[in-house]
């Protein structure tokens, strides 16, 4: 049977108990880690793309996306505290729904992390070219070197986003040679981002430029833009959802956490609530000062973010200073209201902090890839650990190359939508896994239980499906196409090489860590 291969939960938990990783992270550190993962390109860059889709309704979009993430976080909190091991949604699915569905989740997570890293690279490029090169050195990088050509209609004048390509390759190289950020460095970067956003909020909300009339009309494109349109407040929420991506990385740190049963839920929900409040206030400050009305097409529908026609409109003098036309939205807002120096400082904060987000995303992607390879679902050679660097250099190099190419040729909004498709599927499956575990293992210790799971679980499933159906059609189609490719890999290679299919449960604690094998009987028709 296709769904018979389920990894025993006892084996996974036994590995967690025998592991040698030091438990050193507390609730505050986890919350900071979550904030560090969440605050990145989403708020620093996608504010412009979100405003083009929803106008001032961007504030509502942040609330809608945040609400879906909070119910999903509750599901993550229960299962991460119950199964505090590496692998995140992939491992949870393996223990509840079996190998095949776990493969689809892991395959979607590979897409999510890689494409998200590309999107952050493009976001970093906007601040590098706008703040570092232009504002500080007076250098205007040609359009053909600072924008990718593969927007929805082809970006005007774009050929390759060279800075995005370079930063993606640089971070990949750092990961390959074993350079990782410590908790102390991460805390400093989180402080930089929080300080920058706090200053932005204070300056914009108290500015003489702030005018409540700029919020009218609040929903110029309506609440719903229609199936596959990707516009309206809900369409913007589907894109802005990317601004919250990263909180699930907190669950991957469960093995290094003191008292994970208490601290993981605090880290997950706490980081989400803090970021949601920041996002709403940032959106209010940006729209209330320079306005956030989208540039409309002749049919009364906003031009697609990243499209050729929007690029043409933004090149006109009438729209040159518009929020929706900026590649470095928050720094641009401050410059427009007379705080050029502080705007440049914010640009520098983004320039310094965003590479850490790329690093976390690439690290998370290679960790998922590594666990899948060691389960036999991908060639083990891909997860080979370098004898000197002690890192999975092959998979890191391959992933980094793909990330760099995507960053070089695709716009940030389109990348975010594609990444969101994989993320929403993973969250969807986690909600199902939590509900299944309540039935399959009702007596298991659950230090954290989702309150009202009968309501929260279905709400998470419905919310993820709702946002997915409001992505642009092109982004929606990427996930099924990627899944079909995954099916070909699974049935062509993974199913026959799976360790579980051969009767062995092998769980790896960490890269280069110890293995624990648990021989089991697997039905012949499940092999």
C-alpha positions as CSV (number, residue, x, y, z in Angstrom):
1,X,0.0,0.0,0.0
2,X,1.2,3.5,-0.9
3,X,0.6,5.0,2.6
4,X,1.7,2.0,4.7
5,X,5.3,3.2,5.3
6,X,5.1,5.1,8.6
7,X,8.2,5.8,10.6
8,X,7.6,4.6,14.2
9,X,7.2,7.6,16.6
10,X,9.1,5.6,19.3
11,X,12.2,5.5,17.1
12,X,12.1,9.2,16.4
13,X,11.7,10.1,20.1
14,X,14.4,7.6,21.1
15,X,16.8,9.4,18.8
16,X,15.9,12.7,20.3
17,X,16.6,11.3,23.8
18,X,20.0,9.8,22.8
19,X,21.2,12.8,20.8
20,X,24.3,14.6,21.8
21,X,23.4,18.2,20.8
22,X,23.6,20.6,23.7
23,X,20.3,22.1,24.9
24,X,21.1,25.7,25.4
25,X,18.3,27.8,24.0
26,X,15.6,29.4,26.2
27,X,12.2,31.0,25.4
28,X,13.7,34.5,24.9
29,X,16.5,33.2,22.6
30,X,13.9,31.2,20.6
31,X,11.7,34.2,20.2
32,X,14.6,36.3,19.0
33,X,15.5,33.4,16.6
34,X,12.0,33.5,15.3
35,X,12.0,37.2,14.9
36,X,15.3,37.0,13.2
37,X,13.9,34.4,10.7
38,X,10.7,36.3,10.1
39,X,11.7,39.9,9.8
40,X,13.5,40.2,6.4
41,X,12.6,40.8,2.8
42,X,8.9,40.5,3.5
43,X,8.7,43.8,5.4
44,X,11.7,45.6,4.0
45,X,10.8,45.0,0.3
46,X,7.4,43.4,-0.2
47,X,5.7,46.4,1.3
48,X,5.8,47.9,-2.2
49,X,4.5,44.8,-3.9
50,X,1.8,44.4,-1.3
51,X,0.7,48.0,-1.7
52,X,0.5,47.6,-5.5
53,X,-1.9,44.7,-5.0
54,X,-4.1,46.1,-2.1
55,X,-3.3,49.8,-1.6
56,X,-3.8,50.9,2.0
57,X,-5.6,47.6,2.5
58,X,-2.0,46.3,2.9
59,X,-2.6,46.7,6.7
60,X,-5.6,44.3,6.4
61,X,-3.4,41.9,4.3
62,X,-0.9,41.7,7.1
63,X,-3.7,40.9,9.6
64,X,-5.1,38.2,7.4
65,X,-1.7,36.6,6.7
66,X,-0.8,36.9,10.4
67,X,-4.0,35.2,11.5
68,X,-3.4,32.2,9.3
69,X,0.2,32.0,10.6
70,X,-0.9,32.1,14.3
71,X,-3.3,29.2,14.0
72,X,-0.7,27.3,12.0
73,X,1.9,28.2,14.7
74,X,-0.4,26.6,17.4
75,X,-0.4,23.4,15.4
76,X,3.4,23.6,15.0
77,X,3.8,24.3,18.7
78,X,2.0,21.1,19.8
79,X,3.8,18.8,17.4
80,X,7.2,20.4,17.8
81,X,7.0,20.1,21.6
82,X,5.8,16.6,21.3
83,X,8.4,15.5,18.6
84,X,11.4,17.8,19.3
85,X,13.6,16.5,16.5
86,X,15.1,17.9,13.3
87,X,13.2,17.7,10.0
88,X,10.3,20.0,10.8
89,X,7.1,19.2,8.9
90,X,8.8,16.5,6.9
91,X,9.6,14.4,10.1
92,X,6.1,15.1,11.5
93,X,4.4,13.9,8.4
94,X,6.7,10.8,8.2
95,X,5.5,9.8,11.7
96,X,1.8,10.3,11.1
97,X,0.9,10.0,7.4
98,X,3.7,7.9,6.0
99,X,6.6,8.1,3.7
100,X,4.9,9.1,0.5
101,X,3.1,12.1,1.9
102,X,6.2,13.0,4.0
103,X,8.1,13.0,0.7
104,X,5.7,15.5,-0.8
105,X,6.1,17.7,2.2
106,X,9.9,17.5,2.2
107,X,9.9,18.2,-1.6
108,X,7.7,21.3,-1.0
109,X,10.0,22.5,1.8
110,X,13.0,22.2,-0.5
111,X,11.1,24.5,-2.9
112,X,10.1,26.9,-0.1
113,X,13.5,27.4,1.4
114,X,15.4,27.6,-1.9
115,X,13.0,30.1,-3.6
116,X,12.6,32.1,-0.4
117,X,16.4,32.5,-0.2
118,X,16.3,33.7,-3.8
119,X,13.6,36.3,-2.9
120,X,15.7,37.6,0.0
121,X,18.7,37.8,-2.3
122,X,16.7,40.0,-4.7
123,X,15.5,42.1,-1.8
124,X,19.1,42.6,-0.6
125,X,20.0,43.7,-4.1
126,X,17.5,46.5,-4.0
127,X,19.0,48.0,-0.8
128,X,22.6,47.4,-2.1
129,X,22.0,49.2,-5.4
130,X,19.7,51.9,-3.9
131,X,21.4,52.8,-0.6
132,X,25.0,51.6,-0.8
133,X,25.9,52.3,-4.4
134,X,23.5,55.2,-5.3
135,X,23.2,57.1,-2.1
136,X,26.7,56.7,-0.7
137,X,28.9,56.3,-3.8
138,X,26.7,58.0,-6.4
139,X,26.9,55.0,-8.6
140,X,23.8,54.1,-10.7
141,X,24.0,50.4,-11.6
142,X,22.6,49.9,-15.2
143,X,19.1,48.4,-15.3
144,X,20.3,45.4,-17.2
145,X,22.7,44.5,-14.3
146,X,20.2,45.1,-11.5
147,X,17.0,43.5,-12.6
148,X,16.0,40.1,-13.9
149,X,14.1,39.8,-17.2
150,X,11.6,37.1,-16.3
151,X,8.9,39.2,-14.6
152,X,5.3,38.5,-15.5
153,X,5.6,40.4,-18.7
154,X,9.4,40.9,-18.8
155,X,11.1,43.6,-16.7
156,X,11.8,46.8,-18.6
157,X,15.5,46.8,-19.4
158,X,16.4,43.9,-17.2
159,X,18.9,41.2,-18.1
160,X,20.5,39.9,-14.9
161,X,20.3,40.9,-11.2
162,X,24.1,40.7,-10.6
163,X,24.1,41.8,-6.9
164,X,21.5,39.1,-6.1
165,X,23.5,36.5,-7.9
166,X,26.7,37.4,-6.0
167,X,25.2,37.5,-2.5
168,X,23.5,34.2,-3.0
169,X,26.8,32.6,-4.1
170,X,28.7,34.3,-1.3
171,X,26.4,33.0,1.4
172,X,26.5,29.5,-0.2
173,X,30.3,29.6,0.0
174,X,30.2,30.6,3.6
175,X,27.9,27.7,4.5
176,X,30.0,25.3,2.6
177,X,33.2,26.2,4.5
178,X,31.3,25.9,7.8
179,X,30.7,29.6,8.7
180,X,27.5,29.8,10.7
181,X,26.1,32.6,12.8
182,X,26.2,32.3,16.5
183,X,23.2,33.1,18.8
184,X,25.1,36.2,19.9
185,X,25.5,37.5,16.3
186,X,21.9,36.6,15.5
187,X,20.8,38.6,18.6
188,X,22.8,41.6,17.3
189,X,21.2,41.4,13.9
190,X,17.7,41.1,15.4
191,X,18.4,44.2,17.5
192,X,19.5,46.1,14.3
193,X,16.3,45.1,12.5
194,X,14.0,45.8,15.4
195,X,15.6,49.2,16.1
196,X,15.4,50.2,12.4
197,X,11.7,49.3,12.3
198,X,10.9,51.1,15.6
199,X,12.6,54.3,14.3
200,X,10.7,54.0,11.0
201,X,7.4,53.6,12.9
202,X,8.1,56.6,15.3
203,X,9.2,58.9,12.5
204,X,6.3,58.1,10.1
205,X,3.4,58.0,12.5
206,X,4.5,61.3,14.1
207,X,5.5,63.0,10.8
208,X,3.8,66.2,9.6
209,X,3.4,64.3,6.3
210,X,1.1,61.7,7.9
211,X,-2.5,62.3,6.6
212,X,-5.4,59.9,7.3
213,X,-6.9,60.9,4.0
214,X,-4.1,58.9,2.3
215,X,-5.9,55.7,3.4
216,X,-8.8,56.5,1.1
217,X,-9.9,54.5,-0.7
218,X,-8.8,51.8,1.7
219,X,-9.5,48.9,-0.7
220,X,-9.0,50.3,-4.2
221,X,-8.8,46.8,-5.7
222,X,-11.5,45.4,-3.4
223,X,-11.2,42.7,-0.8
224,X,-11.1,39.8,-3.3
225,X,-9.4,40.2,-6.7
226,X,-10.7,37.0,-8.1
227,X,-9.3,33.5,-8.5
228,X,-5.7,33.6,-9.8
229,X,-5.6,37.3,-10.0
230,X,-3.3,37.9,-7.0
231,X,-4.8,41.4,-6.3
232,X,-7.0,42.8,-3.6
233,X,-6.4,42.6,0.1
234,X,-6.6,38.8,0.1
235,X,-4.3,38.6,-2.9
236,X,-1.9,40.8,-1.1
237,X,-2.2,38.7,2.0
238,X,-1.2,35.6,-0.1
239,X,2.0,37.5,-1.2
240,X,2.6,39.2,2.2
241,X,2.4,35.8,3.8
242,X,6.1,35.6,2.8
243,X,6.8,38.2,5.4
244,X,6.0,35.6,8.1
245,X,7.8,32.7,6.6
246,X,10.5,31.5,8.9
247,X,8.7,31.0,12.1
248,X,8.6,27.3,11.4
249,X,12.4,27.3,11.6
250,X,11.9,27.7,15.3
251,X,10.6,24.1,15.4
252,X,13.9,22.9,13.8
253,X,15.7,24.3,16.8
254,X,13.7,22.1,19.2
255,X,16.6,19.7,19.7
256,X,18.8,22.5,21.0
257,X,16.1,24.0,23.3
258,X,15.9,23.7,27.1
259,X,12.4,22.5,28.1
260,X,11.2,22.5,24.5
261,X,7.7,21.6,25.7
262,X,7.4,25.1,27.2
263,X,9.8,27.2,25.2
264,X,9.0,26.1,21.6
265,X,5.4,27.3,21.8
266,X,6.5,30.5,23.4
267,X,9.1,31.1,20.7
268,X,6.6,30.3,17.9
269,X,3.6,32.3,19.0
270,X,5.6,35.1,20.6
271,X,7.7,35.9,17.6
272,X,4.6,35.9,15.3
273,X,2.6,38.3,17.6
274,X,5.5,40.7,17.9
275,X,6.2,40.7,14.1
276,X,2.5,41.1,13.3
277,X,2.2,44.3,15.4
278,X,5.4,45.7,13.8
279,X,4.1,44.9,10.3
280,X,0.8,46.7,10.8
281,X,2.4,49.8,12.2
282,X,5.0,49.9,9.5
283,X,2.3,49.6,6.8
284,X,0.4,52.4,8.5
285,X,3.4,54.6,8.6
286,X,4.4,54.0,5.0
287,X,0.9,54.5,3.5
288,X,0.0,57.4,5.9
289,X,3.0,59.5,4.9
290,X,3.6,59.1,1.1
291,X,0.4,57.2,0.2
292,X,0.1,53.6,-1.0
293,X,-2.4,53.7,-3.8
294,X,-1.7,51.1,-6.6
295,X,-1.1,52.1,-10.2
296,X,-4.2,51.0,-12.0
297,X,-4.5,49.6,-15.5
298,X,-7.1,50.7,-18.0
299,X,-9.6,48.1,-16.8
300,X,-9.4,49.4,-13.2
301,X,-7.3,46.5,-12.0
302,X,-3.8,47.1,-10.6
303,X,-0.9,46.3,-12.9
304,X,0.7,43.1,-11.7
305,X,3.7,43.7,-9.4
306,X,6.9,43.1,-11.3
307,X,5.3,43.4,-14.7
308,X,6.7,45.2,-17.7
309,X,3.8,47.7,-17.8
310,X,4.2,48.6,-14.1
311,X,8.0,49.1,-14.7
312,X,7.0,51.5,-17.6
313,X,4.6,53.4,-15.4
314,X,7.2,53.7,-12.6
315,X,9.7,55.2,-15.1
316,X,7.3,58.1,-15.6
317,X,7.9,61.2,-13.6
318,X,4.3,61.1,-12.2
319,X,5.0,57.8,-10.4
320,X,8.7,57.9,-9.8
321,X,8.3,58.6,-6.1
322,X,5.4,56.2,-5.5
323,X,5.7,53.6,-2.7
324,X,4.7,50.8,-5.1
325,X,7.7,51.7,-7.4
326,X,10.5,51.4,-4.9
327,X,12.9,48.5,-4.6
328,X,13.8,49.6,-1.0
329,X,10.4,50.7,0.2
330,X,11.1,51.7,3.8
331,X,14.3,53.7,3.1
332,X,12.5,55.3,0.2
333,X,9.6,56.4,2.5
334,X,12.0,58.1,5.0
335,X,13.8,59.9,2.2
336,X,10.5,61.2,0.8
337,X,9.5,62.8,4.2
338,X,12.8,64.5,4.8
339,X,14.8,61.9,6.7
340,X,17.3,60.9,4.0
341,X,20.1,60.2,6.5
342,X,18.0,58.0,8.6
343,X,16.5,56.4,5.5
344,X,20.1,55.6,4.4
345,X,20.8,54.1,7.9
346,X,17.7,51.9,7.5
347,X,19.0,50.8,4.1
348,X,22.3,49.9,5.7
349,X,20.5,47.9,8.4
350,X,18.7,45.9,5.7
351,X,22.0,45.6,3.8
352,X,23.7,44.1,6.9
353,X,20.8,42.0,8.2
354,X,19.3,40.4,5.1
355,X,22.3,38.1,4.3
356,X,21.7,36.4,7.7
357,X,18.2,35.6,6.6
358,X,19.6,34.0,3.4
359,X,22.0,32.0,5.5
360,X,19.2,30.7,7.8
361,X,17.0,29.8,4.8
362,X,19.8,28.0,3.0
363,X,20.8,26.2,6.2
364,X,17.2,25.1,6.8
365,X,16.9,23.9,3.2
366,X,20.1,21.8,3.3
367,X,19.0,20.4,6.7
368,X,15.7,19.1,5.2
369,X,17.6,17.8,2.1
370,X,20.2,16.1,4.4
371,X,17.6,14.3,6.5
372,X,15.7,13.1,3.4
373,X,19.0,11.9,1.8
374,X,19.9,10.0,5.0
375,X,16.4,8.4,5.0
376,X,17.4,7.0,1.6
377,X,14.8,9.1,-0.3
378,X,17.6,11.0,-2.1
379,X,21.1,9.8,-3.1
380,X,23.2,9.7,0.0
381,X,26.1,11.1,-1.9
382,X,24.3,14.4,-2.0
383,X,24.5,14.7,1.7
384,X,28.2,13.7,1.9
385,X,30.0,15.7,4.6
386,X,33.2,17.4,3.7
387,X,36.2,15.9,5.6
388,X,37.6,19.3,6.4
389,X,34.6,21.7,6.6
390,X,32.3,19.1,8.2
391,X,29.3,20.4,6.1
392,X,27.1,18.8,3.5
393,X,29.0,20.6,0.8
394,X,27.5,18.9,-2.3
395,X,23.9,19.6,-1.5
396,X,24.8,23.1,-0.3
397,X,26.6,23.9,-3.5
398,X,23.8,22.6,-5.7
399,X,21.2,24.4,-3.7
400,X,23.2,27.7,-3.8
401,X,23.6,27.5,-7.5
402,X,19.9,27.1,-8.1
403,X,19.1,29.9,-5.6
404,X,21.6,32.2,-7.3
405,X,20.1,31.6,-10.8
406,X,16.6,32.2,-9.6
407,X,17.6,35.4,-7.9
408,X,19.4,36.6,-11.0
409,X,16.4,36.3,-13.3
410,X,13.2,36.6,-11.3
411,X,11.6,39.5,-9.5
412,X,11.1,39.4,-5.7
413,X,7.3,39.4,-5.8
414,X,7.1,36.5,-8.1
415,X,9.7,34.5,-6.1
416,X,7.7,35.2,-2.9
417,X,4.5,33.9,-4.4
418,X,6.2,30.7,-5.5
419,X,7.8,30.2,-2.1
420,X,4.5,30.8,-0.4
421,X,2.9,27.9,-2.4
422,X,5.3,25.4,-0.9
423,X,5.0,26.9,2.6
424,X,1.2,26.8,2.6
425,X,1.2,23.1,1.6
426,X,3.6,22.3,4.4
427,X,1.5,24.2,7.0
428,X,-1.6,22.4,5.6
429,X,0.0,19.0,6.2
430,X,1.2,19.9,9.7
431,X,-2.4,20.7,10.7
432,X,-3.5,17.4,9.5
433,X,-0.6,15.6,11.3
434,X,-1.6,17.2,14.6
435,X,-5.2,16.1,14.3
436,X,-4.1,12.6,13.2
437,X,-1.7,12.2,16.1
438,X,-4.6,13.1,18.5
439,X,-6.4,10.0,17.2
440,X,-3.4,7.7,16.6
441,X,-1.6,8.4,19.8
442,X,-4.1,9.9,22.3
443,X,-2.0,8.9,25.3
444,X,1.3,10.4,24.2
445,X,2.6,13.1,26.4
446,X,1.6,16.5,25.1
447,X,3.2,19.3,27.2
448,X,1.5,21.8,24.9
449,X,-1.9,21.1,23.5
450,X,-3.6,23.3,20.9
451,X,-6.7,24.8,22.7
452,X,-9.8,23.9,20.7
453,X,-7.9,21.8,18.1
454,X,-11.3,20.8,16.5
455,X,-11.6,24.4,15.5
456,X,-8.0,25.5,15.2
457,X,-6.9,22.6,13.0
458,X,-9.6,23.0,10.3
459,X,-9.1,26.8,10.5
460,X,-5.4,26.3,9.6
461,X,-6.3,23.9,6.8
462,X,-9.0,26.3,5.4
463,X,-6.7,29.4,5.9
464,X,-3.8,27.8,4.0
465,X,-6.1,26.7,1.1
466,X,-7.8,30.1,1.1
467,X,-4.4,32.0,0.7
468,X,-3.2,29.4,-1.9
469,X,-6.2,30.0,-4.1
470,X,-5.6,33.7,-4.0
471,X,-2.0,33.5,-5.2
472,X,-1.4,34.6,-8.9
473,X,-2.3,31.7,-11.2
474,X,1.4,31.3,-12.3
475,X,2.5,30.8,-8.7
476,X,-0.3,28.3,-8.0
477,X,0.8,26.2,-11.0
478,X,4.4,25.9,-9.8
479,X,3.5,23.7,-6.9
480,X,1.7,21.0,-8.8
481,X,4.4,21.0,-11.5
482,X,7.1,20.7,-8.8
483,X,5.0,17.9,-7.2
484,X,4.8,16.0,-10.4
485,X,8.6,16.2,-10.7
486,X,8.7,15.0,-7.1
487,X,6.5,12.0,-7.9
488,X,8.9,11.0,-10.7
489,X,11.9,11.2,-8.4
490,X,10.0,9.2,-5.6
491,X,8.8,6.4,-7.8
492,X,11.9,6.3,-10.0
493,X,14.4,6.3,-7.1
494,X,13.2,7.0,-3.6
495,X,10.7,4.3,-3.0
496,X,13.0,1.4,-3.8
497,X,16.0,3.0,-2.0
498,X,14.1,4.0,1.2
499,X,15.7,2.7,4.4
500,X,12.2,2.4,5.9
501,X,11.1,0.4,2.9
502,X,14.0,-2.0,3.5
503,X,13.0,-2.5,7.2
504,X,15.4,0.0,8.8
505,X,14.6,3.1,10.6
506,X,17.6,5.3,10.7
507,X,17.4,8.8,12.2
508,X,20.4,11.2,12.1
509,X,20.8,13.6,15.0
510,X,22.8,16.2,13.2
511,X,25.1,16.7,10.3
512,X,28.0,14.3,10.9
513,X,26.2,13.0,14.0
514,X,25.4,9.5,15.2
515,X,22.9,7.2,13.6
516,X,20.4,5.0,15.4
517,X,19.0,2.0,13.6
518,X,15.7,0.4,14.6
519,X,15.0,-2.8,12.6
520,X,11.3,-3.2,11.9
521,X,9.0,-5.4,9.9
522,X,7.6,-3.7,6.8
523,X,4.8,-5.4,4.9
524,X,5.9,-6.8,1.6
525,X,3.4,-4.8,-0.3
526,X,4.6,-1.6,1.3
527,X,8.2,-2.1,0.2
